Amino acid sequence: MRITYWKDEEVKDNPHGVDVRKLYDNEHAQVMHITLKPGESRSTLIS
């Protein structure tokens, strides 16, 4: 088992300008930690 501390991971650039950190990534799944500060919001998901 790999233990990952989100605060130790690098902040990823993204078009929304929020704090996003990749915790896990393989061919079947990804796990990202997103921190929203006061006044920030996630965009509406359109699929």
Buried (B, 14 or more C-beta within 10 A) or exposed (E): EEEEEBEEBEEEEEEEEBBBBBEEEEEEEEEBBBEEEEEEEEEEEEE
